[in-house]
Amino acid sequence: MNEAPPKRWICAGGREGVPPHTEVENYTDTCWICSLPRPNAPVSLQRGRLQPLPLLLVLAALAAVGGGVWWVQTTNQKPSSPQQAAFTSAARPSSGGNTQPPEQSDGTFTRFIDVTNVPRGIFNYGGSTTFAPLRTGRLVQAIEQAHPGFRLRYTDPLGQKPGSGTGIEMLLLGELSFAQSSRPLKEAEIAAAERRGIDLEQVPVAIDGIAVYVNPANSISGLSLVQLEQIYTGRATNWRQVGGPNLPIVPFSRDLRAGGTVDFMNEHVFNRKGLGRSVRLVQDTTDSLRKVSAIPGGIGYATAAEVVGQRGIHPLPLIKNNTRIAPFDRSGRINESAFTSGSYPITRRLYVIVKHDGRLDEQAGTAYTNLLLSDEGQQWVQKQGFIPIQGSSSQQ
């Protein structure tokens, strides 16, 4: 008999002596940020969850965050904006496993087989759905052929939708060896990691552009980011308001808490205003593509790697400084030059999240990162519709 999926509950701290924190979704009996139990939850905890932290420890952790104890750490890059900075905790735990010290790639590895210190075993990974093109069987097979003992197993969350946030949560709970994220780490996630003795590191491995798409019957020639915000916050409800035909706008999006892409759009395009009431929620990009292709006034957005070349929709140029910039070039492929230079309005880095805890998972996460940053790995990144991070101007 199948077990019922766990019920979602929201925690914001503020009870049992624990200070308040940002609201987060939970699907287990304890909050993954502050370890408070679910209201009316059983006394016993599952899967070794932490008991609620004493008040002084929580206050100390929150003070550390507010006091700037975190430092900026990225690999082979200088962040071009605060949002792109990689935060890690101030103290690294002592090594407690029998693993060799992990070696971070400096971009000198040529082939997968050249990458050193790759552990043996089966390692779970997951997170952002944007990484789907980099989870293909051919790429995983190429990695495992170069390192037969290094077995990768993609793992979906139980009772939740996959995404950057759930992947990071699973990483902290020990359910993943490393995670994939389409957004930078949040301070609340860093604080939660420190309370578990974990030092999180985000390493950029690719550059991605987010493409906006409409139904091919729509004659709109392009949108500015301001117009895009107006559409998704409910201020524009007819295409005529943004220079298009007299047609109701039907915007589609995943839920704000579903993943890194919608979180990134809310942060950088919607100006943290959230989604308007007219926005129709979809399960994933495939669902959105199908619905936009069927509704003349439909509009959606997703990683360009999943959009460009799709039939039934039209990727829309975005307007920046009165110039229309398409997510594709004249050959119908990803607009590499615009994504690399940053002239395309919506670009971002994609990260591998590694937990430094002195255990085998740390070695696996570092090895996977080095594989993707090798010359062969960056060729795969490009082949799958993303922009290589090594040598790009966006990395400088």
C-alpha positions as CSV (number, residue, x, y, z in Angstrom):
1,M,0.0,0.0,0.0
2,N,1.5,3.3,-1.1
3,E,2.1,6.0,1.6
4,A,0.4,9.3,1.2
5,P,2.6,12.1,0.1
6,P,3.8,14.4,2.9
7,K,1.8,17.5,3.5
8,R,3.3,20.9,2.9
9,W,3.6,23.4,5.8
10,I,5.1,26.8,6.2
11,C,7.5,27.8,8.9
12,A,8.7,31.4,9.7
13,G,10.2,30.7,13.1
14,G,9.0,33.0,15.9
15,R,7.9,30.3,18.3
16,E,9.4,28.1,21.1
17,G,12.2,30.6,21.6
18,V,13.4,30.6,18.0
19,P,13.7,34.0,16.2
20,P,11.6,34.7,13.1
21,H,13.0,34.0,9.7
22,T,11.9,34.1,6.0
23,E,8.9,31.9,5.3
24,V,10.0,28.5,3.8
25,E,8.1,25.4,2.6
26,N,8.6,22.1,4.4
27,Y,7.5,18.6,3.6
28,T,9.0,16.9,6.7
29,D,8.2,17.1,10.4
30,T,10.9,19.7,11.1
31,C,11.8,23.0,9.4
32,W,15.0,22.8,7.4
33,I,16.0,26.3,8.3
34,C,15.5,26.5,12.1
35,S,14.6,22.8,12.9
36,L,11.3,23.7,14.6
37,P,8.8,20.8,14.5
38,R,5.7,20.9,12.4
39,P,2.7,22.0,14.6
40,N,1.1,18.9,16.1
41,A,3.9,16.7,14.6
42,P,4.9,13.4,16.3
43,V,7.6,13.7,19.0
44,S,10.0,11.4,17.2
45,L,11.9,12.8,14.2
46,Q,12.5,11.0,10.9
47,R,15.8,10.6,9.1
48,G,17.8,12.1,11.9
49,R,16.4,15.6,11.7
50,L,17.9,18.1,14.1
51,Q,16.1,19.1,17.2
52,P,15.1,22.8,17.5
53,L,18.3,24.7,18.3
54,P,18.6,26.5,21.7
55,L,17.7,30.2,21.5
56,L,21.3,31.4,22.1
57,L,22.7,29.3,19.3
58,V,20.0,30.5,16.8
59,L,20.6,34.1,17.8
60,A,24.3,33.6,17.4
61,A,23.8,32.2,13.9
62,L,21.5,35.0,12.9
63,A,23.9,37.6,14.3
64,A,26.7,36.0,12.3
65,V,24.8,36.4,9.1
66,G,23.9,40.0,9.9
67,G,27.4,40.8,11.0
68,G,29.0,39.8,7.8
69,V,30.7,36.7,8.9
70,W,30.2,35.2,5.4
71,W,32.8,35.9,2.8
72,V,32.5,35.9,-1.0
73,Q,34.0,32.8,-2.6
74,T,33.7,31.9,-6.3
75,T,35.9,29.7,-8.4
76,N,38.0,31.3,-11.1
77,Q,35.8,34.4,-11.3
78,K,35.1,37.9,-9.9
79,P,31.4,38.4,-9.4
80,S,30.0,41.2,-11.6
81,S,27.2,42.0,-9.2
82,P,26.2,41.2,-5.6
83,Q,23.5,38.8,-6.8
84,Q,26.2,36.7,-8.6
85,A,28.5,36.5,-5.6
86,A,29.0,33.0,-4.1
87,F,28.5,33.0,-0.3
88,T,30.1,30.4,1.9
89,S,30.2,30.1,5.7
90,A,33.2,31.6,7.6
91,A,34.4,28.4,9.2
92,R,35.2,25.1,7.5
93,P,34.7,21.9,9.6
94,S,37.6,19.7,10.1
95,S,37.9,16.7,7.8
96,G,36.1,13.8,9.2
97,G,36.2,11.2,6.5
98,N,38.8,9.0,4.7
99,T,38.6,11.0,1.5
100,Q,41.5,12.8,-0.1
101,P,41.5,16.6,0.0
102,P,39.4,17.7,-3.0
103,E,41.1,19.6,-5.7
104,Q,39.2,22.4,-7.4
105,S,39.7,22.7,-11.2
106,D,41.7,25.7,-12.4
107,G,40.4,25.1,-15.9
108,T,43.5,23.0,-17.0
109,F,41.8,19.6,-17.3
110,T,41.4,18.7,-21.0
111,R,39.4,15.5,-21.0
112,F,37.1,13.8,-18.6
113,I,39.7,11.1,-18.1
114,D,42.2,13.7,-17.0
115,V,40.2,14.8,-14.0
116,T,41.8,13.6,-10.8
117,N,40.5,12.5,-7.4
118,V,37.2,11.2,-8.7
119,P,35.7,8.9,-6.0
120,R,34.1,5.5,-6.6
121,G,30.5,4.9,-5.6
122,I,26.9,5.8,-6.4
123,F,26.1,9.5,-5.9
124,N,22.7,11.1,-5.9
125,Y,22.3,14.5,-7.4
126,G,19.5,16.8,-8.5
127,G,18.0,20.3,-8.2
128,S,17.3,22.8,-10.9
129,T,15.2,21.7,-13.8
130,T,17.2,24.1,-16.0
131,F,20.0,21.5,-15.8
132,A,17.9,18.9,-17.6
133,P,19.9,19.2,-20.9
134,L,23.1,18.4,-18.8
135,R,21.5,15.2,-17.4
136,T,21.2,13.4,-20.7
137,G,22.1,9.8,-20.8
138,R,24.9,10.5,-23.3
139,L,26.7,13.0,-21.0
140,V,26.3,10.8,-18.0
141,Q,27.6,7.8,-20.0
142,A,30.6,9.8,-21.2
143,I,31.5,10.6,-17.6
144,E,31.1,7.1,-16.4
145,Q,33.1,5.7,-19.3
146,A,36.0,8.0,-18.3
147,H,35.6,7.1,-14.6
148,P,33.8,3.7,-14.4
149,G,33.5,3.7,-10.6
150,F,31.8,7.2,-10.5
151,R,28.1,6.4,-10.8
152,L,25.6,9.3,-11.0
153,R,22.0,8.9,-10.1
154,Y,19.5,11.7,-10.6
155,T,17.1,11.9,-7.7
156,D,13.7,13.7,-7.6
157,P,12.4,15.1,-4.3
158,L,9.7,13.1,-2.5
159,G,6.4,14.9,-2.4
160,Q,7.8,18.1,-3.8
161,K,8.5,19.7,-7.2
162,P,12.1,19.6,-8.3
163,G,13.9,22.9,-8.4
164,S,17.0,24.7,-7.1
165,G,15.5,25.3,-3.6
166,T,14.4,21.7,-3.1
167,G,17.7,20.5,-4.4
168,I,19.7,22.6,-1.9
169,E,17.3,21.4,0.9
170,M,17.9,17.8,-0.1
171,L,21.7,18.5,-0.1
172,L,21.5,19.8,3.5
173,L,19.4,16.8,4.6
174,G,22.0,14.4,3.2
175,E,19.7,13.1,0.4
176,L,22.0,14.4,-2.4
177,S,25.8,14.4,-2.7
178,F,25.7,17.7,-4.6
179,A,23.0,19.9,-6.1
180,Q,22.5,21.9,-9.3
181,S,21.1,25.5,-9.0
182,S,20.0,28.1,-11.5
183,R,20.3,30.9,-8.9
184,P,22.8,31.9,-6.2
185,L,22.6,30.6,-2.7
186,K,20.4,32.5,-0.3
187,E,21.7,33.6,3.1
188,A,19.0,31.5,4.8
189,E,20.4,28.4,3.1
190,I,23.9,29.3,4.1
191,A,22.8,29.8,7.7
192,A,21.0,26.4,7.7
193,A,24.1,24.8,6.3
194,E,26.3,26.2,9.0
195,R,24.1,24.9,11.8
196,R,24.7,21.5,10.4
197,G,28.4,21.9,10.2
198,I,28.4,22.3,6.5
199,D,30.2,24.9,4.4
200,L,28.4,25.4,1.1
201,E,30.2,26.6,-2.1
202,Q,28.5,27.5,-5.4
203,V,30.7,27.1,-8.5
204,P,29.5,28.5,-11.8
205,V,29.8,26.0,-14.7
206,A,27.7,27.6,-17.5
207,I,25.9,30.7,-18.6
208,D,22.2,30.6,-19.5
209,G,19.7,33.0,-21.0
210,I,16.0,33.0,-20.2
211,A,13.8,33.1,-23.3
212,V,10.3,34.6,-23.4
213,Y,8.0,32.9,-25.9
214,V,4.5,33.6,-27.3
215,N,2.1,31.9,-29.6
216,P,3.2,32.2,-33.3
217,A,-0.1,34.0,-34.1
218,N,0.9,36.9,-31.9
219,S,2.3,39.7,-34.0
220,I,4.1,41.4,-31.1
221,S,7.7,42.2,-32.2
222,G,9.4,42.4,-28.8
223,L,9.0,43.2,-25.1
224,S,11.0,45.3,-22.7
225,L,11.7,44.1,-19.2
226,V,9.3,46.8,-17.9
227,Q,6.5,45.4,-20.1
228,L,7.3,41.9,-19.0
229,E,7.0,42.9,-15.4
230,Q,3.7,44.6,-16.2
231,I,2.4,41.4,-17.8
232,Y,3.4,39.1,-15.0
233,T,2.3,41.4,-12.1
234,G,-1.1,41.9,-13.7
235,R,-0.8,45.5,-14.7
236,A,-1.0,44.7,-18.4
237,T,-3.8,42.3,-19.4
238,N,-4.2,43.0,-23.1
239,W,-1.5,42.7,-25.8
240,R,-2.6,46.1,-27.1
241,Q,-1.2,47.7,-23.9
242,V,2.4,46.6,-24.8
243,G,2.3,47.2,-28.5
244,G,0.6,44.0,-29.7
245,P,-2.8,43.0,-31.1
246,N,-6.1,43.5,-29.4
247,L,-5.9,40.1,-27.5
248,P,-6.2,39.1,-23.9
249,I,-2.8,38.2,-22.4
250,V,-2.6,34.7,-20.8
251,P,0.7,34.5,-18.9
252,F,2.0,31.1,-17.7
253,S,4.6,30.4,-15.0
254,R,5.7,27.8,-12.5
255,D,4.9,28.6,-8.9
256,L,7.2,31.1,-7.2
257,R,8.4,28.5,-4.9
258,A,8.9,25.8,-7.5
259,G,12.4,26.5,-8.7
260,G,15.3,28.8,-9.4
261,T,14.2,30.2,-12.8
262,V,10.9,31.7,-11.5
263,D,12.7,32.8,-8.3
264,F,15.3,34.5,-10.6
265,M,12.7,36.2,-12.7
266,N,10.8,37.5,-9.6
267,E,14.1,38.9,-8.2
268,H,15.5,40.5,-11.4
269,V,12.5,41.1,-13.7
270,F,9.4,41.3,-11.6
271,N,11.2,43.4,-8.9
272,R,10.0,41.0,-6.1
273,K,6.4,41.9,-6.8
274,G,5.3,38.3,-7.2
275,L,2.9,36.9,-9.8
276,G,-0.4,38.6,-10.6
277,R,-3.7,36.9,-10.2
278,S,-4.0,36.4,-14.0
279,V,-0.9,34.2,-14.2
280,R,-1.8,30.5,-14.7
281,L,0.5,28.1,-13.0
282,V,2.1,25.2,-14.8
283,Q,3.9,22.1,-13.7
284,D,7.0,22.5,-15.9
285,T,8.4,24.0,-19.1
286,T,6.8,21.3,-21.3
287,D,3.4,22.1,-19.8
288,S,4.0,25.8,-20.5
289,L,5.1,25.2,-24.1
290,R,2.1,23.2,-24.9
291,K,-0.4,25.7,-23.4
292,V,1.2,28.7,-25.1
293,S,1.2,26.9,-28.4
294,A,-2.5,26.3,-28.0
295,I,-3.6,29.8,-26.8
296,P,-3.2,32.8,-29.1
297,G,-2.6,35.2,-26.2
298,G,-0.3,32.9,-24.3
299,I,3.2,33.8,-23.0
300,G,5.8,31.9,-21.1
301,Y,9.5,31.9,-20.2
302,A,12.1,29.2,-19.6
303,T,15.8,28.5,-20.1
304,A,16.7,29.2,-23.7
305,A,18.1,25.8,-24.1
306,E,14.6,24.3,-23.8
307,V,12.9,26.9,-25.9
308,V,14.9,27.8,-29.0
309,G,14.1,25.4,-31.8
310,Q,10.7,24.3,-30.4
311,R,7.8,24.2,-32.7
312,G,4.5,25.7,-32.0
313,I,5.9,28.8,-30.1
314,H,7.8,31.9,-31.1
315,P,10.8,33.0,-28.9
316,L,10.4,36.7,-28.5
317,P,13.2,39.4,-28.9
318,L,13.7,41.4,-25.7
319,I,14.2,45.2,-26.0
320,K,17.3,46.8,-24.3
321,N,18.3,50.4,-25.0
322,N,15.8,50.5,-27.9
323,T,17.4,47.5,-29.5
324,R,15.6,44.2,-30.0
325,I,17.8,41.3,-29.1
326,A,16.6,37.7,-29.9
327,P,17.6,34.7,-27.8
328,F,18.5,33.0,-31.1
329,D,20.8,33.9,-34.0
330,R,20.1,33.9,-37.8
331,S,20.7,30.1,-37.9
332,G,18.1,29.5,-35.3
333,R,20.6,28.6,-32.6
334,I,21.3,30.0,-29.2
335,N,22.5,33.6,-29.5
336,E,25.9,32.9,-28.0
337,S,27.4,36.3,-28.6
338,A,24.5,38.1,-26.9
339,F,24.5,35.8,-23.9
340,T,28.3,35.9,-23.5
341,S,28.6,39.7,-23.8
342,G,25.6,40.3,-21.5
343,S,23.8,42.4,-24.1
344,Y,20.8,40.0,-23.9
345,P,18.7,41.3,-21.0
346,I,18.2,38.2,-19.0
347,T,21.3,36.0,-18.5
348,R,22.5,34.2,-15.4
349,R,25.1,31.7,-14.2
350,L,24.3,28.1,-13.5
351,Y,25.9,26.6,-10.4
352,V,26.9,23.3,-8.9
353,I,26.5,23.4,-5.1
354,V,29.2,21.6,-3.2
355,K,29.0,20.9,0.5
356,H,32.4,21.0,2.3
357,D,32.0,18.6,5.2
358,G,35.1,16.5,4.9
359,R,33.2,13.5,3.6
360,L,32.9,11.5,0.4
361,D,30.0,13.7,-0.9
362,E,32.4,16.7,-0.9
363,Q,34.8,14.8,-3.1
364,A,32.0,13.7,-5.4
365,G,30.7,17.3,-5.8
366,T,34.2,18.7,-6.5
367,A,34.9,15.9,-9.0
368,Y,31.6,16.6,-10.8
369,T,32.3,20.3,-10.9
370,N,35.8,19.7,-12.3
371,L,34.4,17.4,-15.0
372,L,32.0,20.1,-16.2
373,L,34.8,22.7,-16.1
374,S,37.2,20.6,-18.1
375,D,37.6,21.4,-21.8
376,E,35.5,18.3,-22.7
377,G,32.8,19.3,-20.1
378,Q,32.6,22.8,-21.4
379,Q,32.1,21.4,-24.9
380,W,29.2,19.4,-23.6
381,V,27.8,22.6,-22.0
382,Q,27.9,24.3,-25.3
383,K,26.4,21.3,-27.2
384,Q,23.5,21.2,-24.8
385,G,22.5,24.8,-25.4
386,F,24.3,26.7,-22.7
387,I,27.3,29.0,-22.9
388,P,30.7,27.8,-21.5
389,I,31.8,29.6,-18.4
390,Q,35.5,29.1,-19.1
391,G,37.0,32.0,-21.0
392,S,33.7,34.0,-21.3
393,S,33.6,37.7,-20.7
394,S,30.8,37.1,-18.2
395,Q,33.3,35.3,-16.0
396,Q,35.7,38.1,-15.6
